[in-house]
Every structure is written in C-alpha cells, then in structure tokens.
Amino acid sequence: MLTKEQYMEAYRQLTASFSPIWDWKYDEHLRVISSGCDHESLFHQLMMECEIEKAITKHRAQSDLPFIYICDSTLCWIVAFEKDQSAIYIKGPFFDTLKDPETYDGLLLGHDLSPEAKEVLKTAFLHLPAIPSNMATALALMLHYAIRQETLAEQDIAIRVTERHRTEDTSVATDQLQRHNKHWEMEDEILDKVRRGDTNISGLLNRFTQRAPEIPENLQRDLNYGRQNINMLLSLISRAAVEGGLPRKTSFAICGQYRRRINASSSMRELGALGNEALTEYVHRVSSMKKYRHCSKQIQLCCEYINNHPEEKITLNYLSDRIGYTPYHLSRKFKQEMGCSLVEYIQDVKVERAQFLLRTREMTVDEIAADLNYASGSYFSSVFRKKTGESPTEYRRKHEII
C-alpha cells in the first residue's frame, strides 16, 4: 500500500511529464509549506492579490472537495484539501485554453508590484501552459485521489471565478474577451464536426485561423509555444473522434504519429499545416467509420484494417485468414453488409487517402501512387479519375490546403 507521500510524488512526476505546472502546499492558514516555483514569493503574492484566499474560505464553508479557481477569465489554479483541512494543495497557475501574451500587462494591472517584478512575471507567463477545462478537471480529480485516495466524478469539481474591480480602461480587455469567445465557439464547432464526421470543414478551418488570438511578432519563431498549442488542439480532436465512434486504439495511434511530427517541426508554417492535416484526417476517419458501424464485428474488423493500412496490398485471402472466414464467405458477407465488393471498398479507401495526401502533402503523383502500392503512377491516375471524375493534378489544384 502506497503512502500519501508516494501518491503525491507519483502525481507530481506524472503531471510534470505532460505539462510543467508548479505544486504548492500550504497550511490551514495559507502559509507556504513547500513549492516547486522558481519565483515563489512573486507568484505567492500574485495568488493572494488574485483573492484566492477569499475563494478558499468561501469554498471550505461549503465543501472539502477540490475546485478550480479562475482569475480575470485567464489565470487558473487547482485547489484541493486534506480531509481534516489541515493542509491545502494548490497546482498552478496556468492559463485556460487561451494564451495571449498581449494580455499580460492587463493581468498585472492593479497589483502592488514593482516594474522589475512585473517583467519577471511576464517572462514567466511565457512558459506557463494553457490547459483546457476538461484537462484541468482531470488534474483536479487526480490531485484529490493522490491526497485522499478517494475517487470523484467530474461533476464533483467546482469552478470559482472572480473578476477583480479595476479603475483602468478595460475596453481593450473587453475586445480581447469578445475575440476569445468567438475562438471558443469556433473550437466547439470544429470538435462537433469531428464527432459527426462532417467533412465540410474547409471554410471553417479558414475562419478558425482568422479568429485565433494573434501571436506577437517576437513569438512567431517560438516553436515551443506553437507546438504546445497544436498539441493541445490535437488532444481535443483525438478525444472528439473517440466520442464520435472512432476506436480508441486507432485514434490514439494517429495522435501519436502527429505528435512526433509536431515535436520535430521546424517552422510555424509547418505547425499550421500539421494542424490542418490532423483535423482533416480525423474528420475523414470518423466519417469512414460511420459507414460500417452497423456491420457485424468481422466486417468491421476488415474495414478498420483496410482504413488503417491503405498503403498495403490487401487481398481477400489475407483478410479472410485474419477473421477466420473462407474467402467466398467473406466476399459474399462483405457485399451483403457494405453494399459494395471488397475490391471496390479497398479502391475507395485508397482513393480517399490519395485525396487526403493531395490536399495536405507536397508529394508528387508518382510518390503518392508508390505510397499506396499502385503498380504505376499512370494506373493510379486512371483509377483516381474513374472514381472522382478528375485527374490527381486537377483535384490538387482545386482542394489543396497546404
């Protein structure tokens, strides 16, 4: 049986591996016992001036379960308690799903800090993660379990929000919040399309890019910042695809492949293209899955294998061996349940994959033909034209999103 200290150490190591957020421990009077913060006194002062003590007092009068504290619609902390409330554990700060460096000056308005201290904090803000609400809730659930070995549900985690009163002009902040709200609405629309497998996303992608909070010029080359945001979008899309019915194993495998490419990227332009590519692939995967969701388990397994391996030369005999059917029985049953022959389905999947590569990759037609195991580029072009009514080159010219 692990001790509480061992649970807490495991929690710290696990959460540090995916996002560096400081862990704080306070006594019941909110005096610091320990922290992993590099600028402990400054961030403690910031926390207190964000009125977290008032929020903790109000919350403890009603509950001893964790809550997420959000100050000025931007900075967040997770707060959890010992069962006897003798100690308070805080994780943070971190940003919500928006991380806009143009707002950093506004966050520090009204704080009793020297100009030098504000510069230190603004520099530190650049390295704070941005975490969507579902992930923050998961962190709160894990923290509570590490402290008390009790399992809670998502609805047990409260959210407390404060907006501090300022005398300064807030018109700029209001404008930013309106832009951010539009960004959230667009994000919800994208995730909904992923869940439904709605492939009509090209216009939405353009609007989402235009609505996204602007990155200051001095951060255009900050690849770590860009990677963090694209990885976050990838996690949300991956989970939305699972909610839409895509097998968890398939969704997470795709996510892993894109994460490796994102972390190896060398420019902001490349990161943007990867985000578009990942979104397009997930939407089409969910859409394809919905075509065979009604089928028997054996036919579903065949379709999943074909969808996951379009680059292979897949035969009737190979698939029948995988699922334990005779070739004749598989051929007949596939046609009966899917409404097309196995060969036709394989061709359709290969052509859909080719369309995806033509839209998102800088590959030649011959390279795509070889990647999909066609005998030649000319044969691939012939099949493509037969299925789509246009040549690969014509299709790319109309639909390219690179």
C-alpha positions in Angstrom: 0.0 0.0 0.0 1.5 3.3 -1.0 1.8 6.2 1.4 0.2 9.6 0.7 3.7 11.0 0.0 4.3 8.3 -2.6 1.0 9.0 -4.2 1.8 12.7 -4.3 5.3 12.1 -5.8 3.7 9.9 -8.5 1.2 12.6 -9.2 3.9 15.3 -9.5 6.0 13.2 -11.8 3.1 12.2 -14.0 1.7 15.7 -14.4 5.2 17.2 -14.9 5.7 14.8 -17.8 2.9 16.4 -19.9 2.8 19.9 -18.6 5.0 21.8 -16.2 2.8 23.3 -13.5 4.0 24.2 -10.0 2.8 22.3 -7.0 2.2 24.2 -3.7 1.5 23.0 -0.2 0.0 25.5 2.4 -1.0 25.1 6.0 -4.6 25.8 7.1 -3.7 29.5 7.5 -2.4 29.7 3.9 1.2 29.9 4.8 3.6 28.3 2.3 5.0 24.9 3.4 6.6 24.0 0.1 6.5 24.7 -3.6 8.4 24.0 -6.8 8.0 27.5 -8.0 11.1 29.3 -9.3 9.7 32.7 -8.2 7.9 31.6 -5.1 7.4 35.0 -3.4 6.2 36.7 -6.5 3.7 34.1 -7.5 2.5 33.7 -3.9 1.9 37.5 -3.9 0.1 37.3 -7.2 -2.0 34.4 -6.0 -3.0 36.3 -2.9 -3.8 39.5 -4.8 -6.0 37.4 -7.1 -8.1 36.9 -4.0 -7.6 33.1 -3.9 -7.7 33.2 0.0 -11.2 34.7 -0.1 -12.3 32.0 -2.6 -10.8 29.2 -0.4 -12.5 30.5 2.7 -15.9 30.7 0.9 -15.5 27.2 -0.6 -14.4 25.5 2.6 -17.5 26.7 4.3 -19.5 24.6 1.8 -17.3 21.7 0.7 -13.9 20.0 1.2 -13.7 18.8 -2.4 -11.4 20.4 -5.0 -12.2 23.4 -7.1 -10.7 25.2 -10.0 -10.1 28.9 -9.4 -10.1 31.3 -12.4 -9.0 34.9 -12.0 -9.8 37.6 -14.6 -11.0 34.9 -17.1 -7.4 33.8 -17.7 -5.2 32.6 -14.8 -6.2 29.3 -13.2 -5.3 27.3 -10.1 -6.4 23.9 -8.8 -7.1 23.8 -5.1 -7.5 20.6 -3.0 -7.7 19.8 0.7 -6.6 17.3 3.3 -9.6 15.5 4.7 -9.2 17.3 8.0 -8.4 20.6 6.1 -5.0 20.8 7.9 -3.2 21.3 4.6 -4.2 22.9 1.3 -2.6 21.8 -2.0 -2.6 24.2 -5.0 -1.5 23.5 -8.6 -0.8 26.4 -10.8 -1.0 28.9 -12.2 -1.8 28.0 -15.7 -3.8 29.6 -18.5 -7.2 28.4 -19.7 -7.3 27.4 -23.4 -6.2 30.9 -24.4 -2.7 32.1 -24.0 -2.4 35.6 -25.5 0.8 37.4 -24.5 -0.8 40.7 -25.4 -2.9 40.4 -22.3 -0.1 40.0 -19.8 0.2 43.7 -19.0 -3.6 43.7 -18.3 -3.3 40.7 -16.0 -0.9 42.7 -13.7 -2.9 45.9 -13.6 -3.8 46.9 -10.1 -1.2 44.6 -8.5 1.2 46.1 -5.9 4.4 45.1 -7.8 7.5 46.9 -8.9 8.1 47.3 -12.6 11.0 44.8 -12.3 8.8 42.2 -10.6 6.2 42.6 -13.4 8.8 42.0 -16.0 9.9 38.8 -14.2 6.2 37.6 -14.0 5.6 38.4 -17.7 8.6 36.4 -18.7 7.5 33.5 -16.5 4.0 33.7 -18.1 5.5 32.8 -21.4 6.4 29.3 -20.0 3.1 28.6 -18.3 1.0 26.0 -20.1 -2.5 26.6 -21.4 -4.9 23.8 -20.3 -8.5 23.3 -21.5 -11.2 22.8 -18.8 -11.5 19.1 -19.3 -7.8 18.5 -18.7 -7.8 20.8 -15.7 -10.7 18.8 -14.3 -8.8 15.6 -14.8 -5.8 17.1 -12.9 -8.1 18.1 -10.1 -9.5 14.6 -9.8 -6.0 13.1 -9.8 -4.8 15.5 -7.2 -7.7 14.7 -4.9 -7.0 11.0 -5.3 -3.3 11.4 -4.5 -4.1 13.3 -1.3 -7.1 11.2 0.0 -7.2 8.1 -2.2 -10.9 8.9 -3.0 -12.4 8.7 -6.5 -14.6 11.6 -7.5 -16.7 12.3 -10.7 -16.2 15.3 -12.9 -19.3 17.0 -11.5 -17.7 17.0 -8.1 -15.1 19.6 -9.2 -16.4 23.1 -8.6 -15.4 26.2 -10.7 -15.0 29.5 -8.9 -14.4 32.6 -11.0 -13.5 36.1 -9.9 -13.2 39.4 -11.8 -11.3 41.9 -9.8 -12.5 45.5 -9.9 -10.2 47.9 -11.7 -10.3 51.6 -12.3 -8.2 51.4 -15.6 -9.8 51.4 -19.0 -11.0 47.9 -19.8 -12.1 48.4 -23.4 -9.0 46.6 -24.7 -9.6 43.6 -22.4 -13.3 43.5 -23.4 -12.4 43.4 -27.1 -9.9 40.6 -26.4 -12.5 38.6 -24.5 -15.0 39.0 -27.3 -12.4 37.7 -29.7 -11.7 34.8 -27.4 -15.4 33.9 -27.1 -15.6 33.7 -30.9 -12.5 31.5 -30.8 -14.2 29.2 -28.2 -17.3 29.0 -30.3 -15.3 28.1 -33.4 -13.4 25.4 -31.4 -16.7 23.9 -30.3 -17.9 23.9 -33.9 -14.8 22.1 -35.1 -15.0 19.4 -32.4 -18.6 18.9 -33.2 -17.8 18.3 -36.8 -15.1 15.8 -35.8 -17.6 13.9 -33.6 -20.1 13.8 -36.5 -17.5 13.0 -39.2 -18.7 16.1 -41.1 -16.1 16.5 -43.9 -17.3 20.0 -44.9 -14.6 21.8 -42.9 -12.5 23.8 -45.3 -14.3 27.1 -44.8 -14.4 26.5 -41.0 -10.6 26.0 -40.9 -10.0 29.4 -42.6 -12.4 31.2 -40.2 -10.8 29.5 -37.2 -7.3 30.6 -38.3 -8.5 34.2 -38.7 -10.3 34.2 -35.3 -7.4 32.7 -33.4 -5.7 35.1 -30.9 -2.8 36.8 -32.6 0.7 35.9 -31.6 3.0 38.9 -31.1 5.9 39.2 -33.6 8.5 38.3 -31.1 6.8 34.9 -30.6 6.4 34.0 -34.2 9.5 32.0 -34.0 8.8 30.5 -30.6 8.3 26.9 -31.8 7.7 25.6 -28.2 4.8 27.9 -27.9 3.4 26.8 -31.3 3.9 23.1 -30.6 2.2 23.4 -27.2 -0.9 24.9 -28.8 -1.1 22.5 -31.8 -0.5 19.5 -29.4 -3.4 20.8 -27.3 -5.7 21.0 -30.3 -4.6 17.5 -31.3 -5.6 16.1 -27.9 -9.0 17.7 -28.1 -9.6 16.4 -31.7 -8.4 12.9 -30.8 -10.9 12.7 -27.9 -13.7 14.1 -30.0 -13.0 11.4 -32.6 -13.3 8.7 -30.0 -16.6 10.3 -28.8 -17.7 10.1 -32.5 -17.1 6.4 -32.5 -13.5 6.0 -33.8 -11.8 3.1 -32.0 -9.7 4.4 -29.1 -6.7 2.5 -30.3 -6.9 3.9 -33.8 -7.4 7.5 -32.5 -4.5 7.4 -30.1 -2.2 5.8 -32.7 -3.0 8.7 -35.2 -2.4 11.1 -32.3 1.0 9.6 -31.6 2.1 9.9 -35.2 1.1 13.5 -35.4 2.6 14.4 -32.1 6.0 13.1 -33.3 5.8 15.2 -36.4 4.7 18.2 -34.4 7.6 17.9 -32.0 10.0 17.6 -34.9 8.6 20.6 -36.8 10.9 23.4 -37.8 8.6 26.4 -38.5 5.3 28.0 -37.5 4.0 27.4 -41.1 4.7 23.7 -40.8 2.9 23.6 -37.5 -0.2 25.2 -39.0 -0.2 22.8 -41.9 0.1 19.8 -39.5 -2.9 21.1 -37.5 -5.0 21.3 -40.7 -3.8 17.9 -41.8 -4.6 16.2 -38.4 -8.0 17.8 -38.3 -8.8 16.7 -41.9 -7.6 13.1 -41.3 -9.6 12.7 -38.1 -12.8 14.0 -39.7 -12.5 11.6 -42.6 -11.6 8.7 -40.3 -14.8 9.3 -38.3 -16.8 9.7 -41.5 -15.5 6.4 -42.9 -16.1 4.6 -39.6 -19.7 5.6 -39.6 -20.2 3.8 -42.9 -19.6 0.4 -41.4 -20.7 0.9 -37.8 -23.9 -1.0 -38.5 -22.0 -4.1 -39.7 -21.1 -7.3 -38.0 -17.9 -7.4 -35.9 -16.0 -9.4 -38.5 -16.8 -6.9 -41.3 -16.0 -4.0 -39.0 -12.6 -5.6 -38.4 -12.0 -5.8 -42.1 -13.0 -2.2 -42.7 -10.8 -1.0 -39.8 -7.8 -2.9 -41.2 -8.3 -1.5 -44.7 -8.7 2.1 -43.4 -5.6 1.8 -41.2 -3.4 0.2 -43.9 -4.2 1.9 -47.2 -0.5 1.7 -48.2 -0.6 -2.2 -48.2 -1.6 -4.6 -50.9 -4.6 -6.1 -49.2 -6.1 -9.3 -50.6 -9.3 -11.3 -50.0 -7.3 -14.3 -48.8 -5.3 -12.2 -46.3 -8.4 -10.7 -44.7 -10.3 -14.0 -44.6 -7.4 -15.6 -42.8 -7.4 -12.7 -40.3 -11.1 -13.1 -39.3 -11.5 -16.8 -39.7 -13.8 -16.8 -42.8 -13.4 -18.6 -46.1 -12.7 -16.2 -49.0 -16.0 -17.0 -50.5 -18.0 -16.4 -47.3 -16.2 -13.1 -46.6 -16.7 -11.9 -50.2 -20.4 -12.6 -50.0 -20.9 -11.3 -46.5 -19.0 -8.1 -47.2 -21.1 -7.3 -50.3 -24.2 -8.1 -48.3 -23.4 -5.8 -45.4 -21.5 -3.0 -47.1 -23.3 -2.8 -50.5 -20.1 -3.0 -52.5 -17.4 -5.6 -53.2 -14.3 -5.9 -51.0 -12.2 -4.8 -54.0 -14.3 -1.7 -54.6 -14.1 -0.8 -50.9 -10.3 -1.1 -50.9 -10.1 1.1 -54.0 -12.4 3.7 -52.4 -10.2 3.8 -49.3 -7.0 4.2 -51.3 -8.6 7.0 -53.4 -9.8 8.8 -50.3 -6.2 8.5 -48.8 -4.8 9.8 -52.1 -7.2 12.8 -51.9 -6.0 13.5 -48.4 -2.4 13.4 -49.5 -3.0 15.6 -52.5 -4.7 18.2 -50.2 -2.1 18.2 -47.4 1.3 16.9 -48.5 3.8 18.1 -51.0 4.2 14.7 -52.7 4.2 14.1 -56.4 1.6 12.0 -58.1 4.1 9.2 -58.6 5.2 9.3 -55.0 1.5 9.0 -53.8 1.0 6.1 -56.2 4.0 4.3 -54.8 2.9 5.1 -51.2 -0.4 3.5 -51.8 1.1 0.4 -53.5 -0.1 1.1 -57.0 1.8 -0.6 -59.8 2.5 2.8 -61.5 1.6 6.4 -61.5 -0.4 6.1 -64.7 -2.5 3.2 -63.3 -3.1 5.2 -60.1 -4.2 8.3 -62.2 -6.6 6.1 -64.2 -8.2 4.7 -61.0 -8.4 8.1 -59.5 -10.1 9.7 -62.5 -12.6 6.8 -62.7 -13.6 7.3 -59.0 -13.6 11.1 -58.9 -14.1 12.3 -62.4 -10.8 14.3 -62.5 -7.1 13.7 -62.5 -5.0 13.9 -59.3 -3.4 17.1 -60.6 -6.8 18.7 -61.2 -8.0 17.6 -57.8 -5.0 19.1 -56.0 -5.4 22.4 -57.8 -9.0 22.8 -56.5 -8.6 21.4 -53.0 -5.0 22.0 -51.8 -4.8 23.3 -48.2 -1.1 23.2 -47.6 
